[in-house]
Amino acid sequence: MSKFRGLYYRAGMLGAASVALVAGFRGPAAAAGGAARIDPGDTAWVLASAALVMLMTPALGLFYAGMVRRKNVLATIMHSFFLVALVGVQWMIFGYSLAFGPDRNGIIGSLDWIGLRNVSLLPNPDYAATIPHQAFMVYQAMFAVITPALISGAFAERIKFRSYVIFTVLWATLVYDPVAHWVWSPHGWLRNMGALDFAGGIVVHLTSGIAALTCAVIMGRRVGHGTEEMMPHNVTMTLLGAGLLWFGWFGFNAGSALGSGALATSAFVVTNASACTATLTWCIIEAWHRGKPTALGAASGAIAGLAAVTPGAGFVGPMAAMGIGVVASCISYCAILAKNKFRYDDSLDVFAVHGIGGIWGALAIGLFASKLINPAGNNGLLFGNPGLIGVQLKAVAIVAVYTFVVTAVLLRLVGIVSPMRVSEEDEDIGLDLTQHGEYGYHG
């Protein structure tokens, strides 16, 4: 692992010569013999992937909105759509600098890149040697956007929009940006501990899942939860959102290769493999447990499989990915049953799908990772390195505890300035009208 300690392991280069080239970069200048050269194919793929990941956030809005009651459909979509702008601005002003800027003790980036200062159109070889630095920045922006949007499913139908905005900016700054630096910066302390996370199982799905659970417990249940029927108002919308998420996820995972070569292809294939097996598995479980497979279950299974394969998409092969998908559906389904037993109100099962999926996927790297897939990664248990499981488990535990503590503190602090929940009367009327003055449907 030490051979690759300085290499950004998400780079899309498999050959030994390519690995040595990327590892040799340590600044804005280039490898011996000349300036860093931008590869048009790699750049086109990363920019296209950024667009795919951007699409995922409004797609998430559709996915979530179909599962709430009709009086909350617009507010739920707005939780996702608005963050494209809100976190997009935060990222360009200071978020990117905190997450990926020059290192401060492995904990956080400096503000040297505030306002995108020194983030040029030349490559930054610490992250991606063949694409403009700004291409890498805007690609990473879309990850920063969707992560807090995922949390919104936990408190759907009861959060005050103003409080949501304040909470999101603080959470992105104090949770997402530091964790991204720990895991993805060349000098991040979890990265240098040996933790692997190709496309965001720890940084995206674990943090959002733990934060969602924290929010659901602290904010309490919706009025009428457990006594009133709260059925999805439009499963067709949810299926459309799930399909668009599946589509965008190819940019999420395969784009994380940061190039258009073999590693991107491998990540693309395993992403689809896990989603397919997870969808089938969820439907089989439902047919056995409830008598019939449901459309909502199929959508949930697909997302569980996609979330679980995300951390290992650049480190595992197709058969391992299929196994990851099967297990993801099984444990996420059980987590939803456990939620009902413990009676906490994670409205749209964010923790059960994304949190559990992210945890399982991060640990699965310790089992299935192989340098034959990506020599810049590491081998897992099945390839002779059982120690990687311990490293992954330690990283998961650290990030989970940090996310829980900071999220809980932020909820309390924001609540002092602006109540997190709407009044019972506003909740009864619906957030579309009380928070935005609009109706999702007329007539």
FENSUL-V362084 format. One record per pair of residues at least 24 apart in sequence whose C-alpha atoms are under 10 Angstrom apart, sorted by sequence separation. I is the first residue (numbers start at 1). J is the second residue. If there is no record, write none. Layout:
I_J + I_J
This chain:
56_80 + 57_81 + 58_82 + 91_115 + 92_116 + 93_117 + 148_172 + 179_203 + 180_204 + 275_299 + 277_301 + 278_302 + 279_303 + 281_305 + 301_325 + 304_328 + 305_329 + 328_352 + 329_353 + 332_356 + 364_388 + 365_389 + 366_390 + 57_82 + 58_83 + 90_115 + 91_116 + 92_117 + 147_172 + 178_203 + 179_204 + 246_271 + 247_272 + 276_301 + 277_302 + 278_303 + 279_304 + 301_326 + 303_328 + 304_329 + 328_353 + 331_356 + 332_357 + 363_388 + 364_389 + 366_391 + 55_81 + 57_83 + 58_84 + 89_115 + 100_126 + 177_203 + 246_272 + 249_275 + 275_301 + 276_302 + 278_304 + 279_305 + 302_328 + 303_329 + 304_330 + 328_354 + 331_357 + 363_389 + 366_392 + 57_84 + 100_127 + 145_172 + 148_175 + 176_203 + 274_301 + 275_302 + 278_305 + 279_306 + 301_328 + 302_329 + 304_331 + 305_332 + 329_356 + 362_389 + 363_390 + 365_392 + 366_393 + 144_172 + 148_176 + 175_203 + 176_204 + 179_207 + 274_302 + 275_303 + 277_305 + 278_306 + 301_329 + 304_332 + 328_356 + 329_357 + 332_360 + 363_391 + 364_392 + 55_84 + 144_173 + 147_176 + 246_275 + 274_303 + 275_304 + 276_305 + 300_329 + 301_330 + 304_333 + 328_357 + 331_360 + 363_392 + 364_393 + 12_42 + 54_84 + 272_302 + 274_304 + 275_305 + 276_306 + 278_308 + 327_357 + 328_358 + 362_392 + 363_393 + 145_176 + 176_207 + 274_305 + 275_306 + 298_329 + 301_332 + 328_359 + 361_392 + 362_393 + 363_394 + 144_176 + 175_207 + 176_208 + 273_305 + 274_306 + 275_307 + 297_329 + 300_332 + 301_333 + 325_357 + 328_360 + 363_395 + 143_176 + 144_177 + 175_208 + 272_305 + 273_306 + 274_307 + 275_308 + 300_333 + 324_357 + 327_360 + 328_361 + 359_392 + 360_393 + 362_395 + 363_396 + 271_305 + 272_306 + 274_308 + 275_309 + 327_361 + 359_393 + 362_396 + 271_306 + 274_309 + 325_360 + 144_180 + 175_211 + 270_306 + 271_307 + 273_309 + 274_310 + 297_333 + 324_360 + 325_361 + 360_396 + 100_137 + 143_180 + 171_208 + 271_308 + 272_309 + 324_361 + 327_364 + 359_396 + 271_309 + 358_396 + 359_397 + 270_309 + 271_310 + 274_313 + 97_137 + 100_140 + 140_180 + 171_211 + 270_310 + 321_361 + 324_364 + 96_137 + 99_140 + 271_312 + 323_364 + 324_365 + 359_400 + 96_138 + 267_309 + 270_312 + 271_313 + 267_310 + 270_313 + 271_314 + 278_321 + 282_325 + 321_364 + 96_140 + 269_313 + 270_314 + 273_317 + 274_318 + 277_321 + 278_322 + 281_325 + 282_326 + 285_329 + 320_364 + 324_368 + 92_137 + 96_141 + 99_144 + 267_312 + 268_313 + 270_315 + 273_318 + 274_319 + 276_321 + 277_322 + 278_323 + 280_325 + 281_326 + 282_327 + 285_330 + 308_353 + 320_365 + 323_368 + 355_400 + 91_137 + 92_138 + 95_141 + 267_313 + 268_314 + 270_316 + 271_317 + 272_318 + 273_319 + 274_320 + 275_321 + 276_322 + 277_323 + 278_324 + 279_325 + 280_326 + 281_327 + 282_328 + 283_329 + 304_350 + 307_353 + 308_354 + 311_357 + 91_138 + 266_313 + 267_314 + 270_317 + 271_318 + 273_320 + 274_321 + 275_322 + 277_324 + 278_325 + 279_326 + 281_328 + 282_329 + 286_333 + 306_353 + 307_354 + 308_355 + 310_357 + 311_358 + 320_367 + 321_368 + 96_144 + 266_314 + 267_315 + 269_317 + 270_318 + 273_321 + 274_322 + 277_325 + 278_326 + 281_329 + 282_330 + 285_333 + 300_348 + 304_352 + 305_353 + 306_354 + 307_355 + 308_356 + 309_357 + 310_358 + 311_359 + 313_361 + 316_364 + 320_368 + 91_140 + 92_141 + 95_144 + 264_313 + 265_314 + 266_315 + 267_316 + 269_318 + 270_319 + 272_321 + 273_322 + 274_323 + 275_324 + 276_325 + 277_326 + 278_327 + 279_328 + 280_329 + 281_330 + 300_349 + 304_353 + 305_354 + 307_356 + 308_357 + 309_358 + 311_360 + 312_361 + 316_365 + 319_368 + 320_369 + 88_138 + 91_141 + 263_313 + 264_314 + 266_316 + 267_317 + 268_318 + 270_320 + 271_321 + 272_322 + 273_323 + 274_324 + 275_325 + 276_326 + 277_327 + 278_328 + 279_329 + 282_332 + 303_353 + 304_354 + 307_357 + 308_358 + 311_361 + 312_362 + 315_365 + 90_141 + 91_142 + 263_314 + 266_317 + 267_318 + 270_321 + 271_322 + 273_324 + 274_325 + 275_326 + 277_328 + 278_329 + 282_333 + 302_353 + 303_354 + 304_355 + 306_357 + 307_358 + 308_359 + 309_360 + 310_361 + 311_362 + 312_363 + 314_365 + 316_367 + 317_368 + 89_141 + 199_251 + 200_252 + 263_315 + 266_318 + 269_321 + 270_322 + 273_325 + 274_326 + 277_329 + 278_330 + 300_352 + 301_353 + 304_356 + 305_357 + 306_358 + 307_359 + 308_360 + 309_361 + 310_362 + 311_363 + 312_364 + 313_365 + 316_368 + 317_369 + 88_141 + 91_144 + 147_200 + 199_252 + 200_253 + 246_299 + 253_306 + 272_325 + 274_327 + 275_328 + 300_353 + 304_357 + 305_358 + 307_360 + 308_361 + 309_362 + 311_364 + 312_365 + 315_368 + 316_369 + 317_370 + 87_141 + 88_142 + 90_144 + 91_145 + 150_204 + 151_205 + 154_208 + 199_253 + 242_296 + 245_299 + 249_303 + 252_306 + 253_307 + 256_310 + 267_321 + 270_324 + 271_325 + 274_328 + 275_329 + 303_357 + 304_358 + 307_361 + 308_362 + 311_365 + 312_366 + 315_369 + 316_370 + 87_142 + 90_145 + 150_205 + 154_209 + 198_253 + 199_254 + 270_325 + 274_329 + 306_361 + 308_363 + 309_364 + 314_369 + 315_370 + 316_371 + 317_372 + 87_143 + 88_144 + 89_145 + 143_199 + 147_203 + 148_204 + 151_207 + 152_208 + 153_209 + 198_254 + 199_255 + 200_256 + 239_295 + 242_298 + 243_299 + 246_302 + 250_306 + 253_309 + 254_310 + 257_313 + 305_361 + 308_364 + 309_365 + 312_368 + 313_369 + 314_370 + 315_371 + 316_372 + 317_373 + 84_141 + 87_144 + 88_145 + 127_184 + 143_200 + 147_204 + 148_205 + 150_207 + 151_208 + 154_211 + 155_212 + 199_256 + 238_295 + 239_296 + 242_299 + 245_302 + 246_303 + 249_306 + 253_310 + 256_313 + 257_314 + 304_361 + 312_369 + 314_371 + 315_372 + 316_373 + 84_142 + 87_145 + 127_185 + 146_204 + 147_205 + 150_208 + 151_209 + 154_212 + 155_213 + 198_256 + 199_257 + 238_296 + 239_297 + 241_299 + 242_300 + 245_303 + 249_307 + 252_310 + 253_311 + 256_314 + 312_370 + 315_373 + 316_374 + 86_145 + 87_146 + 126_185 + 127_186 + 144_203 + 145_204 + 146_205 + 147_206 + 148_207 + 149_208 + 150_209 + 151_210 + 152_211 + 153_212 + 154_213 + 198_257 + 235_294 + 236_295 + 239_298 + 240_299 + 242_301 + 243_302 + 246_305 + 253_312 + 254_313 + 314_373 + 315_374 + 84_144 + 85_145 + 87_147 + 126_186 + 143_203 + 144_204 + 147_207 + 148_208 + 151_211 + 152_212 + 154_214 + 155_215 + 156_216 + 159_219 + 235_295 + 236_296 + 239_299 + 242_302 + 243_303 + 246_306 + 250_310 + 253_313 + 254_314 + 313_373 + 314_374 + 315_375 + 83_144 + 84_145 + 87_148 + 126_187 + 143_204 + 147_208 + 148_209 + 150_211 + 151_212 + 154_215 + 155_216 + 158_219 + 235_296 + 238_299 + 239_300 + 242_303 + 245_306 + 249_310 + 252_313 + 253_314 + 315_376 + 83_145 + 84_146 + 87_149 + 146_208 + 147_209 + 150_212 + 151_213 + 154_216 + 155_217 + 158_220 + 238_300 + 314_376 + 315_377 + 82_145 + 83_146 + 148_211 + 151_214 + 152_215 + 153_216 + 154_217 + 158_221 + 159_222 + 314_377 + 315_378 + 316_379 + 81_145 + 83_147 + 148_212 + 151_215 + 152_216 + 155_219 + 158_222 + 232_296 + 235_299 + 315_379 + 316_380 + 80_145 + 81_146 + 83_148 + 84_149 + 151_216 + 154_219 + 155_220 + 157_222 + 158_223 + 312_377 + 315_380 + 80_146 + 83_149 + 155_221 + 156_222 + 157_223 + 80_147 + 82_149 + 155_222 + 80_148 + 81_149 + 109_177 + 199_267 + 79_148 + 80_149 + 108_177 + 109_178 + 198_267 + 79_149 + 80_150 + 108_178 + 78_149 + 79_150 + 80_151 + 107_178 + 108_179 + 109_180 + 77_149 + 79_151 + 80_152 + 106_178 + 107_179 + 108_180 + 109_181 + 79_152 + 80_153 + 107_180 + 108_181 + 109_182 + 79_153 + 95_169 + 99_173 + 107_181 + 108_182 + 77_152 + 98_173 + 106_181 + 107_182 + 76_152 + 98_174 + 106_182 + 107_183 + 109_185 + 76_153 + 79_156 + 95_172 + 96_173 + 99_176 + 100_177 + 104_181 + 106_183 + 108_185 + 87_165 + 91_169 + 95_173 + 98_176 + 99_177 + 100_178 + 103_181 + 107_185 + 109_187 + 76_155 + 86_165 + 90_169 + 94_173 + 95_174 + 98_177 + 99_178 + 102_181 + 103_182 + 106_185 + 108_187 + 109_188 + 76_156 + 79_159 + 89_169 + 90_170 + 97_177 + 98_178 + 99_179 + 100_180 + 101_181 + 106_186 + 107_187 + 108_188 + 75_156 + 76_157 + 87_168 + 91_172 + 95_176 + 96_177 + 99_180 + 100_181 + 106_187 + 107_188 + 108_189 + 75_157 + 79_161 + 83_165 + 86_168 + 87_169 + 90_172 + 91_173 + 95_177 + 98_180 + 99_181 + 100_182 + 103_185 + 105_187 + 106_188 + 107_189 + 38_121 + 73_156 + 75_158 + 76_159 + 78_161 + 82_165 + 86_169 + 90_173 + 94_177 + 95_178 + 98_181 + 99_182 + 102_185 + 103_186 + 104_187 + 105_188 + 106_189 + 107_190 + 38_122 + 39_123 + 47_131 + 54_138 + 72_156 + 73_157 + 75_159 + 96_180 + 97_181 + 99_183 + 100_184 + 101_185 + 102_186 + 103_187 + 104_188 + 105_189 + 106_190 + 37_122 + 38_123 + 43_128 + 46_131 + 50_135 + 54_139 + 57_142 + 68_153 + 72_157 + 75_160 + 79_164 + 83_168 + 87_172 + 96_181 + 99_184 + 100_185 + 102_187 + 103_188 + 106_191 + 36_122 + 37_123 + 42_128 + 45_131 + 46_132 + 50_136 + 53_139 + 56_142 + 57_143 + 60_146 + 64_150 + 67_153 + 71_157 + 72_158 + 75_161 + 79_165 + 83_169 + 87_173 + 91_177 + 99_185 + 100_186 + 106_192 + 35_122 + 36_123 + 42_129 + 43_130 + 44_131 + 47_134 + 50_137 + 51_138 + 52_139 + 53_140 + 54_141 + 55_142 + 56_143 + 69_156 + 100_187 + 35_123 + 36_124 + 42_130 + 43_131 + 47_135 + 50_138 + 51_139 + 53_141 + 54_142 + 57_145 + 58_146 + 61_149 + 64_152 + 65_153 + 68_156 + 69_157 + 100_188 + 36_125 + 41_130 + 42_131 + 43_132 + 46_135 + 47_136 + 50_139 + 53_142 + 54_143 + 56_145 + 57_146 + 60_149 + 61_150 + 64_153 + 67_156 + 68_157 + 99_188 + 38_128 + 39_129 + 40_130 + 41_131 + 42_132 + 46_136 + 49_139 + 50_140 + 52_142 + 53_143 + 56_146 + 57_147 + 60_150 + 63_153 + 38_129 + 39_130 + 40_131 + 44_135 + 47_138 + 48_139 + 50_141 + 51_142 + 54_145 + 55_146 + 58_149 + 61_152 + 65_156 + 28_120 + 37_129 + 38_130 + 39_131 + 40_132 + 43_135 + 46_138 + 47_139 + 50_142 + 53_145 + 54_146 + 57_149 + 60_152 + 61_153 + 64_156 + 65_157 + 29_122 + 30_123 + 36_129 + 37_130 + 38_131 + 39_132 + 43_136 + 46_139 + 49_142 + 50_143 + 53_146 + 57_150 + 60_153 + 28_122 + 29_123 + 30_124 + 31_125 + 36_130 + 37_131 + 38_132 + 28_123 + 29_124 + 30_125 + 36_131 + 37_132 + 38_133 + 27_123 + 28_124 + 29_125 + 36_132 + 27_124 + 28_125 + 26_124 + 27_125 + 28_126 + 31_129 + 25_124 + 26_125 + 27_126 + 30_129 + 25_125 + 26_126 + 29_129 + 24_125 + 25_126 + 26_127 + 28_129 + 206_307 + 23_125 + 24_126 + 25_127 + 27_129 + 205_307 + 22_125 + 23_126 + 25_128 + 204_307 + 205_308 + 21_125 + 22_126 + 25_129 + 22_127 + 28_133 + 201_306 + 205_310 + 22_128 + 23_129 + 201_307 + 204_310 + 205_311 + 267_373 + 22_129 + 200_307 + 201_308 + 204_311 + 266_373 + 21_129 + 22_130 + 199_307 + 200_308 + 201_309 + 202_310 + 203_311 + 266_374 + 143_252 + 200_309 + 201_310 + 202_311 + 142_252 + 199_309 + 200_310 + 201_311 + 263_373 + 198_309 + 199_310 + 200_311 + 201_312 + 262_373 + 263_374 + 139_251 + 140_252 + 198_310 + 199_311 + 200_312 + 201_313 + 262_374 + 139_252 + 197_310 + 198_311 + 199_312 + 200_313 + 11_125 + 197_311 + 198_312 + 199_313 + 226_340 + 11_126 + 196_311 + 197_312 + 198_313 + 199_314 + 11_127 + 12_128 + 139_255 + 140_256 + 196_312 + 197_313 + 198_314 + 232_348 + 8_125 + 10_127 + 11_128 + 12_129 + 139_256 + 197_314 + 198_315 + 226_343 + 230_347 + 7_125 + 8_126 + 9_127 + 10_128 + 11_129 + 12_130 + 196_314 + 197_315 + 225_343 + 226_344 + 7_126 + 8_127 + 9_128 + 11_130 + 139_258 + 196_315 + 225_344 + 226_345 + 6_126 + 7_127 + 8_128 + 136_256 + 225_345 + 7_128 + 8_129 + 136_258 + 221_343 + 222_344 + 225_347 + 135_258 + 221_344 + 222_345 + 220_344 + 221_345 + 222_346 + 219_344 + 220_345 + 221_346 + 222_347 + 217_343 + 218_344 + 219_345 + 220_346 + 221_347 + 131_258 + 217_344 + 219_346 + 130_258 + 131_259 + 216_344 + 217_345 + 128_257 + 129_258 + 130_259 + 216_345 + 217_346 + 128_258 + 129_259 + 215_345 + 216_346 + 127_258 + 128_259 + 213_344 + 215_346 + 216_347 + 213_345 + 214_346 + 213_346 + 216_349 + 212_346 + 216_350 + 212_347 + 216_351 + 212_348 + 213_349 + 212_349 + 213_350 + 214_351 + 212_350 + 213_351 + 211_350 + 212_351 + 213_352 + 209_349 + 210_350 + 211_351 + 212_352 + 209_350 + 210_351 + 208_350 + 209_351 + 210_352 + 212_354 + 213_355 + 208_351 + 209_352 + 212_355 + 207_351 + 209_353 + 210_354 + 211_355 + 205_350 + 206_351 + 209_354 + 210_355 + 205_351 + 208_354 + 209_355 + 210_356 + 207_354 + 208_355 + 209_356 + 205_353 + 206_354 + 207_355 + 209_357 + 210_358 + 205_354 + 206_355 + 209_358 + 210_359 + 204_354 + 205_355 + 206_356 + 208_358 + 209_359 + 204_355 + 205_356 + 206_357 + 207_358 + 205_357 + 206_358 + 207_359 + 201_354 + 202_355 + 205_358 + 206_359 + 201_355 + 204_358 + 205_359 + 206_360 + 201_356 + 202_357 + 203_358 + 206_361 + 201_357 + 202_358 + 205_361 + 206_362 + 201_358 + 202_359 + 205_362 + 200_358 + 201_359 + 202_360 + 201_360 + 202_361 + 26_186 + 69_229 + 73_233 + 201_361 + 202_362 + 69_230 + 70_231 + 72_233 + 73_234 + 197_358 + 200_361 + 201_362 + 202_363 + 68_230 + 69_231 + 70_232 + 71_233 + 200_362 + 201_363 + 67_230 + 68_231 + 69_232 + 70_233 + 67_231 + 68_232 + 69_233 + 70_234 + 197_361 + 198_362 + 66_231 + 67_232 + 68_233 + 69_234 + 197_362 + 66_232 + 67_233 + 68_234 + 196_362 + 65_232 + 66_233 + 67_234 + 68_235 + 195_362 + 196_363 + 198_365 + 64_232 + 65_233 + 66_234 + 67_235 + 197_365 + 65_234 + 66_235 + 67_236 + 196_365 + 64_234 + 65_235 + 66_236 + 67_237 + 68_238 + 195_365 + 196_366 + 63_234 + 64_235 + 66_237 + 67_238 + 195_366 + 62_234 + 63_235 + 65_237 + 66_238 + 62_235 + 63_236 + 64_237 + 65_238 + 66_239 + 196_369 + 10_184 + 62_236 + 63_237 + 64_238 + 66_240 + 9_184 + 62_237 + 63_238 + 64_239 + 66_241 + 8_184 + 61_237 + 62_238 + 63_239 + 65_241 + 8_185 + 9_186 + 61_238 + 62_239 + 63_240 + 64_241 + 7_185 + 8_186 + 59_237 + 60_238 + 62_240 + 63_241 + 64_242 + 6_185 + 7_186 + 8_187 + 59_238 + 62_241 + 63_242 + 198_377 + 6_186 + 7_187 + 59_239 + 60_240 + 61_241 + 62_242 + 63_243 + 197_377 + 5_186 + 6_187 + 59_240 + 60_241 + 61_242 + 63_244 + 196_377 + 5_187 + 9_191 + 59_241 + 60_242 + 62_244 + 63_245 + 195_377 + 196_378 + 8_191 + 58_241 + 59_242 + 62_245 + 194_377 + 195_378 + 57_241 + 59_243 + 60_244 + 194_378 + 6_191 + 56_241 + 59_244 + 60_245 + 5_191 + 6_192 + 10_196 + 56_242 + 58_244 + 59_245 + 5_192 + 9_196 + 10_197 + 11_198 + 56_243 + 57_244 + 58_245 + 59_246 + 4_192 + 5_193 + 9_197 + 10_198 + 56_244 + 57_245 + 59_247 + 5_194 + 9_198 + 10_199 + 55_244 + 56_245 + 59_248 + 156_345 + 158_347 + 207_396 + 210_399 + 211_400 + 214_403 + 215_404 + 218_407 + 219_408 + 2_192 + 4_194 + 8_198 + 55_245 + 56_246 + 155_345 + 156_346 + 157_347 + 202_392 + 206_396 + 210_400 + 214_404 + 218_408 + 1_192 + 56_247 + 57_248 + 154_345 + 155_346 + 156_347 + 206_397 + 209_400 + 210_401 + 211_402 + 213_404 + 214_405 + 217_408 + 1_193 + 2_194 + 52_244 + 53_245 + 55_247 + 56_248 + 154_346 + 155_347 + 156_348 + 196_388 + 207_399 + 208_400 + 210_402 + 211_403 + 212_404 + 214_406 + 215_407 + 219_411 + 1_194 + 52_245 + 55_248 + 56_249 + 153_346 + 154_347 + 155_348 + 195_388 + 202_395 + 203_396 + 206_399 + 207_400 + 210_403 + 211_404 + 214_407 + 215_408 + 218_411 + 219_412 + 53_247 + 54_248 + 55_249 + 152_346 + 153_347 + 154_348 + 194_388 + 195_389 + 202_396 + 206_400 + 207_401 + 209_403 + 210_404 + 211_405 + 213_407 + 214_408 + 218_412 + 52_247 + 53_248 + 56_251 + 151_346 + 152_347 + 153_348 + 154_349 + 155_350 + 195_390 + 196_391 + 197_392 + 201_396 + 207_402 + 208_403 + 209_404 + 210_405 + 211_406 + 212_407 + 215_410 + 52_248 + 53_249 + 55_251 + 56_252 + 152_348 + 153_349 + 154_350 + 195_391 + 196_392 + 203_399 + 207_403 + 208_404 + 211_407 + 215_411 + 51_248 + 52_249 + 53_250 + 54_251 + 151_348 + 153_350 + 154_351 + 194_391 + 195_392 + 202_399 + 206_403 + 207_404 + 210_407 + 211_408 + 214_411 + 50_248 + 52_250 + 53_251 + 54_252 + 150_348 + 151_349 + 152_350 + 153_351 + 193_391 + 194_392 + 195_393 + 197_395 + 202_400 + 49_248 + 52_251 + 53_252 + 151_350 + 193_392 + 195_394 + 196_395 + 208_407 + 222_421 + 49_249 + 51_251 + 52_252 + 53_253 + 150_350 + 151_351 + 195_395 + 207_407 + 223_423 + 49_250 + 50_251 + 51_252 + 150_351 + 190_391 + 193_394 + 194_395 + 195_396 + 219_420 + 220_421 + 223_424 + 49_251 + 50_252 + 53_255 + 190_392 + 193_395 + 219_421 + 222_424 + 223_425 + 48_251 + 49_252 + 52_255 + 151_354 + 47_251 + 49_253 + 150_354 + 190_394 + 191_395 + 223_427 + 224_428 + 46_251 + 49_254 + 50_255 + 190_395 + 215_420 + 222_427 + 223_428 + 45_251 + 46_252 + 49_255 + 50_256 + 222_428 + 48_255 + 49_256 + 46_254 + 47_255 + 190_398 + 45_254 + 46_255 + 49_258 + 190_399 + 45_255 + 46_256 + 46_257 + 47_258 + 45_257 + 46_258 + 183_395 + 42_255 + 45_258 + 46_259 + 182_395 + 45_259 + 46_260 + 42_257 + 43_258 + 44_259 + 45_260 + 42_258 + 43_259 + 44_260 + 45_261 + 183_399 + 42_259 + 43_260 + 182_399 + 41_259 + 42_260 + 40_259 + 41_260 + 42_261 + 45_264 + 179_398 + 39_259 + 40_260 + 41_261 + 179_399 + 39_260 + 179_402 + 175_399 + 179_403 + 175_402 + 176_403 + 175_403 + 67_296 + 174_403 + 175_404 + 66_296 + 175_405 + 175_406 + 171_403 + 174_406 + 175_407 + 63_296 + 174_407 + 171_406 + 63_299 + 170_406 + 171_407 + 174_410 + 63_300 + 170_407 + 171_410 + 167_407 + 170_410 + 171_411 + 170_411 + 12_254 + 168_410 + 10_253 + 12_255 + 14_257 + 167_410 + 10_254 + 11_255 + 12_256 + 13_257 + 166_410 + 167_411 + 170_414 + 10_255 + 11_256 + 12_257 + 13_258 + 166_411 + 10_256 + 11_257 + 12_258 + 13_259 + 167_413 + 9_256 + 10_257 + 11_258 + 12_259 + 13_260 + 14_261 + 15_262 + 164_411 + 167_414 + 9_257 + 10_258 + 11_259 + 12_260 + 13_261 + 14_262 + 163_411 + 166_414 + 167_415 + 10_259 + 12_261 + 13_262 + 14_263 + 166_415 + 11_261 + 12_262 + 13_263 + 164_414 + 12_263 + 13_264 + 163_414 + 166_417 + 167_418 + 11_263 + 12_264 + 163_415 + 166_418 + 10_263 + 11_264 + 12_265 + 167_420 + 10_264 + 163_417 + 164_418 + 166_420 + 12_267 + 163_418 + 164_419 + 162_418 + 163_419 + 164_420 + 161_418 + 162_419 + 163_420 + 164_421 + 160_418 + 161_419 + 162_420 + 163_421 + 160_419 + 161_420 + 163_422 + 159_419 + 160_420 + 161_421 + 159_420 + 160_421 + 161_422 + 158_420 + 159_421 + 160_422 + 158_421 + 159_422 + 160_423 + 157_421 + 158_422 + 159_423 + 155_420 + 157_422 + 158_423 + 155_421 + 158_424 + 160_426 + 160_427 + 158_426 + 159_427 + 157_426 + 158_427 + 157_427 + 158_428 + 161_431 + 157_428 + 160_431 + 158_430 + 159_431 + 157_430 + 158_431 + 161_434 + 162_435 + 157_431 + 160_434 + 161_435 + 156_431 + 157_432 + 160_435 + 161_436 + 159_435 + 68_347 + 67_347 + 68_348 + 67_348 + 64_347 + 65_348 + 64_348 + 63_348 + 64_349 + 64_350 + 12_314 + 11_314 + 10_314 + 9_314 + 10_315 + 9_315 + 23_376 + 78_432 + 19_374 + 72_427 + 75_430 + 76_431 + 77_432 + 19_375 + 20_376 + 71_427 + 74_430 + 75_431 + 76_432 + 14_371 + 19_376 + 71_428 + 72_429 + 73_430 + 74_431 + 75_432 + 14_372 + 71_429 + 72_430 + 73_431 + 74_432 + 75_433 + 78_436 + 14_373 + 15_374 + 16_375 + 71_430 + 72_431 + 73_432 + 74_433 + 75_434 + 14_374 + 15_375 + 16_376 + 70_430 + 71_431 + 72_432 + 75_435 + 13_374 + 14_375 + 15_376 + 69_430 + 70_431 + 71_432 + 72_433 + 74_435 + 75_436 + 12_374 + 13_375 + 14_376 + 70_432 + 71_433 + 72_434 + 74_436 + 75_437 + 11_374 + 13_376 + 71_434 + 72_435 + 75_438 + 10_374 + 12_376 + 74_438 + 75_439 + 9_374 + 11_376 + 74_439 + 75_440 + 9_375 + 10_376 + 73_439 + 74_440 + 9_376 + 10_377 + 71_438 + 72_439 + 73_440 + 74_441 + 8_376 + 9_377 + 71_439 + 72_440 + 73_441 + 7_376 + 8_377 + 9_378 + 70_439 + 71_440 + 6_376 + 7_377 + 70_440 + 71_441 + 4_375 + 5_376 + 70_441 + 4_376 + 5_377 + 3_376 + 4_377 + 1_375 + 4_378 + 1_376 + 1_377 + 1_378 + 1_379
